[in-house]
Amino acid sequence: MKYGFPLLALIALSACSNEQEVHSGKPADHADYVVIGKSVNTRQEWSGEQKMLNTVFFAEIFQTKDAIAAGGTVMNGVLTGPGKANAGLPFDMGEARYLTGGRTETIEQLDTIFPDATYYFSFDTPDGRIDNMPATFTRDGDESLNTGPISLTLSQGGKIADPAAIDPDQDLLVTWSPFIKGETDDDKIIDDMIYAMFGNCMGQETVHSGHAFDEGSLTYRASNFTISASALNPGQSHMLEVEHSNMETDIYQDIEIIVTYAASTFLDLQMTGENTTNPECPVIPMAFDGGANDRIRGGQ
């Protein structure tokens, strides 16, 4: 029996309806939040001495969990704005939608390449396109909002620990200097954040205190973070990073915007004991973060 026109029309309408259900969401179902920032990176030696490594301009589009599970649904990301961003900077389409704009020795040098002004995120999603989402850098007069270098202190069992001789059988308490510029967000989106990160000798991040908006993540009020002994490999080198993130916030089409003036300090650690699990482990750990550009990048 052949279908009559009315039935064919119903089938066509049903198909259209199903298609609308598949794409009936909004870009915020795919892009959770965006971050743009300028970061100052510092190396802390075992002696406690600190030296500037670099400054960097960066941006990232954080996808929702559903978008990540689908293999990544934020596509064709581009950042435009003044300076080096004038022609448009493409976001990496790898595991993270991320870009860096090169590294300089000082914030002043970085500001000449990427002035404090408004930049714009644009990207595609299956539920619509975001065009020219604004993110603005501001200044407190002539003073940069980046925090100063962060000093790190280690302890185990209630005693100060030597970064060159960490006991892999005890939890490691990491304490940092106060986040002087940290504040509560007047817009009640997210307070200024602190991130503690830890990686193995191959440049693979193995511990993270929590990203922005994660439950239990650290705000500017936190003064320490504990790395479990289970993350410490006997006889091997490791790398520690602590970041203070001074943030300005906004919302655009239900997508949070974070403009951050950040500072990170990196510290190498050496575990005592015998290395019986990774004979390829280097004496100087590889970096899991490009900010430690004085180390070979690993984890790729």
N, C-alpha and C positions, 0 to 999 in steps of 0.2 A: 504494500500500500504506500503510495507516494504522499509525502507531507504536503499539506496545503500551505498557502502563503501565511495565514495567521500563525500556524505552528512554527514555521521557519522564522517568523519575526520574533516570536517568543524566545526561541533558541538564541537568536542573535542578541536580543536584549539581555538574556541571562548571561551570555558570554561577556558583554560589556560590563554588566553589574559585577561579575567576578573579577574582571580586570580592575575595576575601580576599587574593589575591596583590597586587592593586592597592593595598589598604590594609593591608598586613601589616607596616608599619614602625612608627615611634614618633615622638613629637613632636620628638626631637632630630634627625630626618632633615630637619626643616623650620626649626627654630630653632637656629642655630649657637651663639650666646651672647647674653647680655643685659648691658647696662651701665646703671648708674644713678649719678648724680654731682652734685657741686656744683663749679662752676667760677668762678674769678676772672679777669676779662678786663681787660687793660691795653693802653693805646696808647703806643707809643714814637714820639716825634717825631724829625725829622731831626737835631735838636740833641742827641739822646740823652735828653732829658727824658722822664719817664714819668708817666702819669696813669691813675688807676683809671677804667674805663669802667662796669663793672657786675659783678654776680654772678648766677649762674643755676642753677636746679635742672633737671635733664634726665634722660631715660631713653630707651633704644632697645633694640629687639629686632632683632638681626642675623640675617637669614635665611641659610640655606645656599645655595650656588651653584645647586643643583638647584631649590630653592624659588624663587629669583629667576628662573631660566630658565623656570619654569612660570608666571611672571607674579605671583608672590607668593602663598604658601600659608599664611602666618601671618595669621590674621584675628581681628577682634573683640578686639584687645588693650586691656587696662585695667590701670592701676596704682592700687592702693589703699594706704592707710596713714594716718598721723596728719596733723594740720594740714590744709592745703589739699587733700591727697589723700584725705581722709576719704570724700568722696562718689564717688570714683573719677575718674581722669583717663584719657580715651581716647587711644590711640596713633593718630597719623595713618596712614591706610591708603594713602598715596602711595608713592613709590619707596622711601622708608625708613619703617620702623615706629618713629616718633620722637615725643617730646613734650617740651615745655618748660613749666615752671611759673611763668613770669613772671620778671622781672629786678628786682633790688634794688641798692642802692648798696654794701652791705657784707655780709660773710658772717654777721654777727650778725643783721642784718635778715632774711636768707634763712633762718637757723635758726629764727626765730620762726614763719615760714610753713611750713617743712618741717623739723621737728625731726630731730635725729640719733636715729634709731630704725629699726625694721624696716618695710620697704615690701614689697608683694606684686605680682608679675606674674601675670596671668591671660590666656590667649589660646587660640584654637582652631587646630587643624591637621587635615588630612585623616586623620591617624593618631592622633587623640586630643587631648584638651584638657589644658592645664596650668592647674591651679588653685592660686593662692596660693603661687607660688614666692617664697621669702623672700630679701630682700637687705637687709643691715643696715649702717647707718652707725655707726661707733664713733669715739671721740675718745681722744687721748693726754692724759688728764687734762683740763685746761682749754684745751689748745692745739689749734687746728684742724690737721688733717693737710694742708690745702692748702699748696702750696709758695708761696714769695714771688714777686714779679714777676721775670720772665725778661728779662735784658738781651741784646740781639742785636748782633752785630758782623758786618759784611760785608767781604769781600775778593775781589779779582780779580788774577790774576797775581802772587800773593804780597804784594800791597799792600792796605792798608785802602781800601775803596771808599766813596764818598759815596752814600748812598741817593737823593740828588737828582740824581745823574749816573752811572748804571750803564751800562757799556759792553755793548750787546746782543750783541757779537761774542765775548764771553768768558764762560766758565762762572763762576757766582757761588757762592762758598763762604759759607755761613751758619754762624756760630759762636755759641753761647749760653753764658750763665753756668751754672756747675755745678748739677746736679740734687741738691741737698744731701740731700733726704729720700728720694731714690730708693734702692730696695733690691731684693735678690733675694727671690722669693716662696718662703716656707717650705713652702707646699703644692705647689710645683713645677708650678703651673698656668701662670702667666705673670708675668714680672718687671715692675716698674714701667716704663712706656713713655714715649717721646718721639715726638711727631709734628711733622713739618715740612710745611707746606702752602703752596701758592703759586697765585695766581690772576691772571687778566687783568683789564683795566680794566672789563669788563662784568660782573664778579662771578661768573665761571665758574672753578671750581677746575681747574687744568691740571696740577698736580704734587702728589703725595702720597708721603711717605716710606714708607707702609705702615701698614695698620690692625693692630689686635691680632691675633695668631696668623698674620699674613702672613709668609711666608718673607722674611728680609732686613729686616724692620721694625726700628726703632730702640728700644733699651732705654735705661735710665737711664745706662748706661755711655758712650753716644755723646756726642760733644762738638760735632759739626758735620754738615752735610749739603750736598751740592753740587747746585745747580740748573743744568741744562744750558743753554747759550746758545740752544739751539733753542726754549726756552720763553720767551725774552725778545724782545719786540716793539719794534723801534726807534721812538723818539719817543712811546712810550705809557707810561701809568702802570700799576702792578701792585700787588698786595697780598701780603704775606708774613705767615704765622702760625706760631709755634712753641708747642707745648703740652707741658707736663710733667704726667704723670698718675701720681699716687700711688695705688696700687690695693690693695684687699683682695679676696680671691677665695674662691669656693666652687663646688661642683657640685651640681646638682639634676636628677635623671633624665637624666643624661648631657649636660646643658646647662650650660656654664660661666657663672658669675655674676661680674661685676666691679663693685665699688663704688669709684668713683674720686673723689679730691679733686684737682681739676685747676687748672692755671693756664695762661693763654694770653697771649702778647704779640703785638700786631699792628703792622706797620710798612709804610707806603706806600713804594713805589719808583718812580722815574722813569728811564726809559731815554733815553739820548742818541740823536741821529740824527733822521731825518725819518719821521714817521708817514705811510706811503703805503698802508696796508692797512685802516685803520678810522677814517674821518673822524668817526664818532660817539663815539669814545673820549673819556670825560670826563677832565679834568685830575686830579680826585680819583677814584681808583678806586672802583667799587662793591664791596660786601662779598660774599664767598662764604660767610661764616659770620655767623650772627646775633649772635655775641659782639661783633663790631665794630659796635655799634649807633649809633656816631657817623657812620656812612657809610650811604648808600642801599643797600639790599639789591638785588643783581642776581642773574643766573643763574637766574631763575625760568622 
